[in-house]
Amino acid sequence: MNETLLAALLAALLAGVGGLLVPRLVARVPEPAPKADAIPDDATPDDEPAKTPYAVIAARPGLGLRSAVVSAVSGALVGAVTGLDWPLLWLVPLVPVAVALSVIDWHTKLLPRVIVIPATLAAILLVTVVGLATDQRDALVRALVAMVVGRSFFWVLWFVRSAGMGFGDVRLAAPVGLVLGWAGWNEVALGLWVGFVSFALPAVGLAIVRRDRTMLKKSFPFGPFMVLGALAGLVWGTALSWPFGP
C-alpha cells in the first residue's frame, strides 16, 4: 500500500468517526440570547424570525450518518493530496468541525463562536508548533499572514455591508486562511474564489429561473460555501500554474 492511499484511508476513517459526532457537537451549542431590538414591542408571534433550535437540528434523522459520509469523503480527498504529512494533524479534526458548522449555518444562518474560536485557536497552536519543530518557518509565516489577510478581507466586506454578511463568516475566514496559507498562495486564491463563486451562482440561478431580482438581495448562509472553497483550494490549488509561488 503506497503512502498516498494509506493517508487517504487513515484520514477518511478518522474524519468519518468525527462526522458521527457532529450531532453531539451541534446539540451542545448554547442557543443565542435574543436581541432586545430584534423584534418590535408590538410584534405578534408570527413576526418573530424563525430559527431552528440546535437541539432540533441535532435530532434530525440520519444527520450523523450523512455527516460521517461527507466527512469521510472530504477527509479522503485531503489525505490523498496531503499524504502522511504534518498538516493532517489539524486538517483531519477540522473536517467534521467544518461539517458541523456548515449544517448549523445552513439551518440558522449562524456560525457559533463557541465552535469557531476554539477550533481556530487549536489550529493556530498546532500549525505554530509544527512549523517551529520541523523548521518550516516559511509555511508557518505564510499561514499566519494568510489568516490575517483573509480575516481582514472578510471584515472589510462585513463592515461595508453587514446586511449581506454575518460576523461569523469573518471569524470563519481565519481558520480557512490559516489552513490554505500553509499549503500555499495558489490554494488561498482558489479557495476564496471557489467560495464566492459557488455562493453567488445559486442565487443568480434562482433569480433567473424565477425572474425575480429580489432573490439577489436575500440572505443566504455563506459558511458552507467557504468550507467548500477551502476543500477545493486544498485539493486542486497545487495543480494550478498560477504565479503566486508555493
C-alpha positions as CSV (number, residue, x, y, z in Angstrom):
1,M,0.0,0.0,0.0
2,N,1.5,3.3,-1.1
3,E,1.7,6.4,1.2
4,T,-1.0,8.3,-0.7
5,L,-3.6,5.6,-0.4
6,L,-2.7,5.0,3.3
7,A,-3.0,8.7,4.1
8,A,-6.4,8.8,2.3
9,L,-7.8,5.8,4.1
10,L,-6.5,7.0,7.5
11,A,-7.9,10.5,7.0
12,A,-11.2,9.1,5.8
13,L,-11.5,6.8,8.8
14,L,-10.7,9.4,11.4
15,A,-12.7,12.2,9.8
16,G,-15.7,9.8,9.3
17,V,-15.6,8.9,13.0
18,G,-15.6,12.6,13.8
19,G,-18.5,13.1,11.5
20,L,-20.6,10.6,13.5
21,L,-20.1,13.0,16.5
22,V,-21.5,16.0,14.6
23,P,-25.0,15.7,16.1
24,R,-23.5,15.7,19.6
25,L,-21.4,18.8,18.8
26,V,-24.4,20.6,17.4
27,A,-26.6,19.7,20.4
28,R,-24.0,21.1,22.8
29,V,-24.1,24.6,21.3
30,P,-26.0,27.0,23.5
31,E,-28.9,28.8,22.0
32,P,-28.1,32.5,21.3
33,A,-29.7,35.1,23.5
34,P,-32.4,37.0,21.6
35,K,-31.5,40.6,20.8
36,A,-33.7,43.1,22.6
37,D,-34.1,45.3,19.5
38,A,-34.6,42.4,17.0
39,I,-38.4,42.3,17.5
40,P,-40.7,45.3,18.0
41,D,-42.6,45.6,21.3
42,D,-46.0,45.3,19.4
43,A,-44.9,42.3,17.4
44,T,-47.0,39.1,17.2
45,P,-45.6,35.6,17.4
46,D,-45.8,35.4,13.6
47,D,-43.4,38.4,13.4
48,E,-40.6,36.6,15.1
49,P,-37.9,35.3,12.7
50,A,-37.9,31.5,12.7
51,K,-34.7,29.8,13.8
52,T,-34.4,26.1,14.2
53,P,-33.0,25.3,17.7
54,Y,-29.7,23.5,17.8
55,A,-31.2,20.5,19.6
56,V,-33.8,20.1,16.8
57,I,-31.1,20.2,14.2
58,A,-29.0,17.7,16.1
59,A,-32.0,15.3,16.3
60,R,-32.6,15.3,12.5
61,P,-32.8,11.7,11.3
62,G,-29.7,10.4,9.7
63,L,-27.6,13.5,10.4
64,G,-24.8,11.5,12.0
65,L,-24.6,9.1,9.1
66,R,-24.7,11.9,6.4
67,S,-22.1,13.9,8.3
68,A,-19.9,10.8,8.6
69,V,-20.1,10.2,4.9
70,V,-19.3,13.8,3.9
71,S,-16.5,13.9,6.5
72,A,-15.0,10.6,5.3
73,V,-15.1,11.7,1.6
74,S,-13.6,15.1,2.4
75,G,-11.0,13.5,4.7
76,A,-10.0,11.1,1.9
77,L,-9.5,13.9,-0.6
78,V,-7.4,15.9,1.9
79,G,-5.4,12.8,2.9
80,A,-4.7,11.9,-0.7
81,V,-3.4,15.4,-1.5
82,T,-1.5,15.9,1.7
83,G,-0.1,12.4,2.2
84,L,1.3,11.3,5.5
85,D,2.5,14.7,6.4
86,W,2.1,17.1,9.4
87,P,-0.9,19.1,8.1
88,L,-3.1,16.1,8.7
89,L,-2.8,16.9,12.4
90,W,-5.0,19.9,12.0
91,L,-6.9,19.2,8.8
92,V,-8.5,15.9,9.8
93,P,-10.0,17.2,13.1
94,L,-11.2,20.3,11.3
95,V,-13.1,18.3,8.7
96,P,-16.0,17.2,11.0
97,V,-15.9,20.6,12.7
98,A,-16.4,22.3,9.3
99,V,-19.3,19.9,8.5
100,A,-21.0,20.7,11.8
101,L,-20.6,24.5,11.1
102,S,-22.0,24.0,7.6
103,V,-25.0,22.2,9.0
104,I,-25.6,24.8,11.6
105,D,-25.2,27.8,9.2
106,W,-27.4,26.2,6.6
107,H,-30.3,25.9,9.1
108,T,-29.8,29.0,11.2
109,K,-27.5,31.4,9.2
110,L,-25.3,31.5,12.3
111,L,-21.7,30.3,12.8
112,P,-21.4,29.9,16.6
113,R,-18.3,31.4,18.1
114,V,-18.1,28.6,20.7
115,I,-17.1,26.3,17.9
116,V,-15.2,28.6,15.5
117,I,-12.9,30.3,18.1
118,P,-11.7,27.2,19.9
119,A,-11.2,25.4,16.6
120,T,-9.2,28.4,15.3
121,L,-7.0,28.6,18.4
122,A,-6.3,24.9,18.3
123,A,-5.3,25.1,14.6
124,I,-3.1,28.1,15.2
125,L,-1.3,26.2,18.1
126,L,-0.8,23.1,16.0
127,V,0.4,25.0,13.0
128,T,2.8,27.0,15.1
129,V,4.2,24.0,16.9
130,V,4.7,22.0,13.7
131,G,6.2,25.0,11.9
132,L,8.8,25.6,14.5
133,A,9.5,22.0,15.3
134,T,10.0,21.0,11.7
135,D,11.8,24.2,10.7
136,Q,9.0,25.0,8.2
137,R,9.1,28.7,9.1
138,D,8.2,29.9,5.6
139,A,5.0,27.8,5.6
140,L,4.2,29.0,9.2
141,V,4.6,32.7,8.3
142,R,2.6,32.2,5.1
143,A,-0.2,30.5,7.0
144,L,-0.4,33.3,9.7
145,V,-0.2,36.0,7.1
146,A,-3.0,34.4,5.0
147,M,-5.1,34.0,8.2
148,V,-4.8,37.8,8.9
149,V,-5.3,38.8,5.3
150,G,-8.3,36.5,4.9
151,R,-10.0,37.7,8.1
152,S,-9.2,41.3,7.3
153,F,-10.7,41.0,3.8
154,F,-13.9,39.5,5.2
155,W,-14.0,42.1,7.9
156,V,-13.9,44.8,5.3
157,L,-16.8,43.1,3.4
158,W,-18.8,42.9,6.6
159,F,-18.0,46.5,7.6
160,V,-19.1,47.8,4.2
161,R,-22.3,45.7,4.0
162,S,-23.1,43.9,7.2
163,A,-26.6,43.1,6.0
164,G,-25.1,40.8,3.4
165,M,-22.5,39.0,5.6
166,G,-22.6,37.9,9.2
167,F,-19.6,38.3,11.6
168,G,-19.5,34.6,11.9
169,D,-18.2,34.5,8.3
170,V,-15.4,36.9,9.3
171,R,-14.4,34.6,12.2
172,L,-14.5,31.5,9.9
173,A,-12.2,33.3,7.4
174,A,-9.4,33.0,10.0
175,P,-9.1,29.1,10.0
176,V,-9.8,29.0,6.3
177,G,-6.9,31.4,5.6
178,L,-4.7,29.6,8.0
179,V,-5.0,26.1,6.5
180,L,-4.9,27.3,2.9
181,G,-2.0,29.6,3.7
182,W,0.1,26.7,5.0
183,A,-0.5,24.9,1.7
184,G,0.4,27.9,-0.5
185,W,-0.9,31.1,-2.1
186,N,-2.4,29.2,-5.0
187,E,-4.6,27.3,-2.5
188,V,-5.6,30.6,-0.8
189,A,-6.6,32.2,-4.1
190,L,-8.5,29.2,-5.4
191,G,-10.2,28.6,-2.1
192,L,-11.6,32.1,-1.8
193,W,-12.6,32.2,-5.4
194,V,-14.5,29.0,-5.3
195,G,-16.2,30.0,-2.1
196,F,-17.5,33.2,-3.6
197,V,-18.5,31.7,-7.0
198,S,-20.2,28.7,-5.5
199,F,-22.1,31.1,-3.2
200,A,-23.2,33.5,-5.9
201,L,-24.2,31.0,-8.6
202,P,-27.3,29.5,-6.8
203,A,-28.7,33.0,-6.1
204,V,-28.1,34.2,-9.6
205,G,-29.6,30.9,-10.9
206,L,-32.7,31.3,-8.8
207,A,-33.1,34.9,-9.8
208,I,-33.0,33.9,-13.5
209,V,-35.3,30.9,-13.1
210,R,-37.9,32.8,-11.1
211,R,-37.3,36.1,-12.9
212,D,-37.1,37.8,-9.6
213,R,-34.2,40.1,-8.9
214,T,-35.1,40.4,-5.3
215,M,-33.6,36.9,-4.9
216,L,-30.2,38.6,-5.2
217,K,-31.0,40.6,-2.0
218,K,-32.0,37.7,0.1
219,S,-29.8,36.4,2.9
220,F,-28.1,33.0,2.3
221,P,-25.7,31.1,4.5
222,F,-22.2,31.7,3.4
223,G,-20.4,29.2,5.7
224,P,-21.0,26.0,3.7
225,F,-19.6,27.7,0.6
226,M,-16.5,28.9,2.4
227,V,-15.9,25.3,3.6
228,L,-16.4,24.1,0.0
229,G,-13.9,26.6,-1.2
230,A,-11.4,25.7,1.4
231,L,-11.7,22.0,0.3
232,A,-11.3,22.9,-3.3
233,G,-8.3,25.1,-2.6
234,L,-6.6,22.3,-0.7
235,V,-7.3,19.6,-3.3
236,W,-6.8,21.5,-6.5
237,G,-4.8,24.6,-5.6
238,T,-1.4,22.9,-6.2
239,A,-2.5,21.7,-9.6
240,L,-2.9,25.3,-10.9
241,S,0.0,27.0,-12.6
242,W,-0.7,30.4,-11.0
243,P,2.1,32.9,-10.5
244,F,1.7,33.0,-6.7
245,G,4.5,30.6,-5.9
246,P,4.2,27.8,-3.2
